[in-house]
């Protein structure tokens, strides 16, 4: 199974970088569509738009709707949960009355679960007991199937970031840790938000972030020759674990 992972496109008609960001996103979509073999799906780990509105999502979709495989999105801190659910594919929402956007995708060799890490008060991450209970419930439905989680805020310390810890409080990550410690089927976490390559772990489970699609917002080191070119990740599952690589468009 192959997953293409993109994040943080930050489409915003009010930005003087709009043309560049649209071109960055178009370049990524064209590159994904020309992969051989093709990925099974694309995940976008949030901040599709910058301070999401229907106008901005409609503009982003003029490019994203051309992806030739299914694409799934989790909400970033600059997104609008309701509009993400309205405009993009979501999978099975086990509790439709949940106020958070968490869902599972069950029709692949690896199960995918989108998490909601949005805070109501800051741009930092949050993960309350209610969300953790819902995740525990979802994981209990398929306890033997290999599973990955995708989310916006990384639940590990990003050493080279100005803000190494991306959540409001450590105890919010503890809610997630307690669930993961009881579910050995979770193989990896894929995240966004930091706009850079970074790797870590939570209760021994590998976790990573992908650089922002928006080149003007990107941080950290990139491969030689990629300073002005958009980047995304490809994750290959071999039946036991994921092998990941950076793709330069």
N, C-alpha and C positions, 0 to 999 in steps of 0.2 A: 504494500500500500504506500502511496506517495501523497504527501500533503504539501501544498505550497502555502507559505505563511507570509502574509503582508500585514502592515500596521501603519497607523498614524499618517494618513494621507492629508488630513487637515485642509480639506477643500473649503475655501472661503472667498466668495466674490468680492469682499471688502479688502482683501489683502493685495498689496502690490506684487506679491509673488504668485498670484493666482495662475497666470499662464504657465509659469515654471512647474507648479504643483500638478496642474492638469497634464502637462507633458510628461512629468515623472510617472504619474499614474498610468498614462497611456503606454509608456515604454514598458512598465511592469506587466500590464495586461497582454501586450503583444508578445513579450518574452514568454509568459506562461502559456499562451495559446500555441506557441511554436515549439514547446518542449516535446521531445520524443525519447522515452514514453511520456504521455500526458499524465499530469497528476490526477488522482481520483477526485480531489476537491481542493478548494482554496478556503483558508480561514483568514479573516481580517480581525485582528485583536484590538480594534477600537480606535476612536478618534477619526472616523471616516471623514467627518466634517469638523470645522472649528466652530464650536458653539452651535450645535446642530439645529437646523431649521429645515422645513420641507424644501425650500428653494435650494439649499445647499446639497441635500441628499439627491434631489432631482438632477442637479448638475453632476454630482459624482456618478450617478447611475448612467449618465450618457456614455461613460467609459466602462464602468464596472459591469454593466449588463451585457457587455460583449465577451466576457469570460466564458469559455466554451464548456466548462465543468461547473458543478454546483459550487456556490460560495456561501459561507456562513459567517456571521458577524457577532461579536460580543460588544457590548456598549463600553466606550471609553469615557473618561471624565468630561470630555468636550462634546459628547454625544447626548442625544435625547432618547431615553429608553423606549418610549412609546413609538417614536418615529423610526427607530431601528427595527422594531418588531413589525411595523407597518410596511417598511420599504424593502426589507431583506429577508431571505430565507431563515426560518428558525425551525428547529426540529420538534421533538416531542416535549411539550411542557406538561409535566406530570401533574402539577397543581396550577390550573389556569387562573386561580384567584391570587396567586403570589404577586406581591407588588414589585418583585425584582425580576430581571430578565435572565433566567437560568433555564436551560433546555438541553436535551440530549439528542444525538444523531446516532441511530442504531443500525443502519443498513450497510455498514462497511465491516471489513475484518477487524478493525479497531473501532471501538465506540468512542465518540467524542462528546464531551459535556462542556457547554459554555457557562462560565461563571460571571456573576455580577459583582464587581468590586467597587462600585460607585459610592461615594460619600454624599450626603445631603448638604454638607457645610464647607468642604474644601475640595481641592483637586487631588488630594492624597487618597489612598485606597481605604476601604472599609470592608469588613466581612463579619456580619453580626451572627449571633447564635441561630437566628431564624434561617438565614441563608445556609449555614452549616447543616442544620437539620434537614433542609430540603436536599442538599447535596448528598447527605447520608442516605436519604430515602431513594434518590435516583440510583446511587451506586448499588444499593441492595437489590435492585431489579435485575442486574446482570453481574453477579459477584465473580463469575469465572471469565468474563470476556475482557481482553486487554483494553484499557481505557486511557485516553489522554484528556487533560483539561486544558481549555484555552480561556484566557482572561486578560484583562488590560494591565493591571498593576502587578508587578512581579513580587512574590512573597519571600524574597531573599534580599540580602544586602548587596547593592550594586556599588562596589568599592570606589570606582572612578567617577561616580556621579556627584554633583553638588549636593544632592539629596540622597544619600546612600540607602536609606530606608524609605520605601515608597508608600507605606501605610501610616495612618494616623497614630496608631498605637500597636505595640507588639501583641497585646492580647487579642486583637482582631485576627491576626495571623494564627494565634493559638487555636481559635475556633476551627480554622481550616486544618491545621496540623493534627488535631485530635481525630478528625474524620479520616484523613489520609493514613494515619497510623493503623487504622483498622481495616484498610482496603488495599490489599497487596496487588489488586488488578490494575491500579493506576500506575502507568509506566513513565509518564512525562507530563510536564506543564509547559505550555507555550504562551508567552506574554508579550506585551507591547510597552507603551508609555515612556520608556527611558530613551527612546530614539537612538539606541546604540546596540551593538553586540554585547551581551553579557551572559554569564552562566553562573548558576548556583544550584542549590538543592533545598528541599524541604522534607524533613523526616527521611532523608536518604533518597528521595525521588529527584531525578535531574529536572532542572527548570532552566529556561533560557528566554532571552528577549531578542527581538529582531530590530534592526535599524528602521527609522522612519522612511516611508516612501518619499516624503517631502525632503528633498536633499538640503534645502535651506535650513531645515530644523534639525538636521542630523548631528550627532555627537560621536566622539570616539574615533578609533582607528578603523580604516577601511582598506581593502586590498589595493595594492599599487595600481594606479590608473583609474580608480573608481571614485576619485574625489568629487567629480561632477556628475556621476552616474547613479541612478537609483539601484537599490539592493533589496533582495528578499531572501528568504530561506526555503530550502527544500528539505523535508523530513521523510526518510525512507524507513519503513518498518519491515524488518526481516523475519518477523514471527516471534522474536524475543525482545528486541529493543529497537530504538530509533537511531539511525545515523543521519546527521544533519550536515548540510553544506550551505555556504553563502553563494548566491547567484548574483553576478553583476550584469546589469542589463546593457 
